[in-house]
Amino acid sequence: MRCQCASGSTAQIWPILPRPHCTPDGAKDGYIPPRFHKPDGGMDPQDFITFHSQRHSYDSASPSTSSKTQFGEDINVKALIEDTMLYPDSAVSDLETRIMKYSKDYDFSISTSDTPSGKMSVFIDHDKPYRCTQFPYCPKPKY
């Protein structure tokens, strides 16, 4: 299916596949499902798509902000990427820029307590693969 984006470019919208697992409703604070839990996973450079995306790794020395979110310390980033790309809530492909965006909401925080968020975004740039990235999405505060 094709749609016309607000920018005027054409996008390909892919069908959404059913989720193979469920996260418990009303997940407790700090709860991470076993599949997405990995000790020190949020700072494992091998779990990130590119060097560029490592800017979102967990760093206890600096706070996570809405413009530079960090994954939580014990989040399995690789499992989140795979799950988001295989079973997204939305997947949009911009045919002009050749960038594919996958998004998914989780019932638990994948970020730090500075920017708690269960929203995951993965961008795949087919023309500039070194620019591919993934991050916990946290909307900027409105003033």
FENHURA-V826514 format. One line per field, one symbol per residue. ss: DSSP state (H for helix, E for strand, C for the rest). phi: phi as a letter, one per 20 degrees, with the letter a starting at -180 (. if undefined). A space follows every 50 residues. Layout:
# FENHURA-V826514
ss->???
phi->???
This chain:
# FENHURA-V826514
ss->CEEECCCCCEEEECCCCCCCCCCCCCCCCCCCCHHHECCCHHHCHHHCCC CHHHHHCCCCCCCCECCECCECCCECHHHHHHHHHHCCCEEEEECCCCEE EEEEECCCCCECHHHCCCEEEEEEECCCHHHCEEEEECCCCCC
phi->.dbefgfneecddefeeffebcegfmgfgnfcggfddbglffceffeefb fgfffeffbfecffcfebfcffgdeefffffffffecffbbcdeffeldd ddcbddebfddeffcfbdedccdddfecgfefbbafecfffed
